[in-house]
Amino acid sequence: MLRKHLRRSSLLLLLWGLSLWSDAHILVYHRFDDPRHPTTNTSLRELRKEFSYLKEHHYRVVPLSTLVQALQTHRPIPDSWVVLTIDDGFKSFLKALPLFEEFGYPFTIFISTKPTQRGYPDFLSWQDLKKIAPFGQIALHSHAHPHLVDLSDEQIRADTQKGIELFKKNLGFLPTAYAYPYGEYDQRVKRIIESFGFEAIANQNIGAIGATSDPKDLDRIAMVGHANLSQALRYRHLDAQWIKPTDYPKDGILHEVKVRILPLYHTAWLYVTDHGWKRLPVKKGLVHAKLHYPLRKRRVRVIIKVKHSKINAKILVRSRYGAK
Ligand SMILES: [Zn+2]
């Protein structure tokens, strides 16, 4: 009996150890040195500070594909790995590119093909992208940057197909990674985007990447203004299976949260947009709460957190199509 108990304890410790030490972080940037848009801007001064921090603290900036391969082959994820991504393909990235080169940091830039195709001056041109291609990965961020949850299945497929075609035609290769516009998705959108066979799909849910993270649902931390990089790198991945909610509740009220986590914790904290944090007991690895939380915003974040800054976050987006 005792031996059995010990075996079980060491197994749990092993699992705990693995999950504690295996956490990469993916950061997402938007604009650089463009004070016209303070909510999506990072100054070059700030970027240099962040890059210097990563270097001084011996973080290894790796390409997204390296992280994805490690996840696909179930190799351990070194704690020091950081992946840098940029969304939207704004022209201002050209100002930041020399810094990426100076530090030798690879990156993935997710572009929407419509503004590029139309030659909007605020966006990178196909010519710019060809020049950037040798230094990093170029990937897809939809065609027209729509709110995907508000499109029908056919419209989502058409937007993605159009993006892939223009991408291939102008750059000569296929995109292997995708990032949801506005970081918005639900189970239906996820299923459709996945059907295109991208190796990696990125969201904008706060969190870290652990050995059990889904390469088709990668959490990223937004870096804007004076973002707190050291705090962002402290987050660890909480292995969690969301039983409820899976999508935005049809009646607009969050009635129940049910999440399975490793049976190592006695307490968890639940965050819901507009409702703040709530402490919950964990029983045999189950975080369970009956609630009556009216959801006022069309976009709601739900986060489960346990000790050691281990978190797992989810986004709920109101959709006129809803989950089937
Ligand atoms: Zn975007």
Residues whose N, C-alpha, C, O or C-beta is under 5 A from the ligand:
A	BS01	ZN	D87 D88 P181 Y182
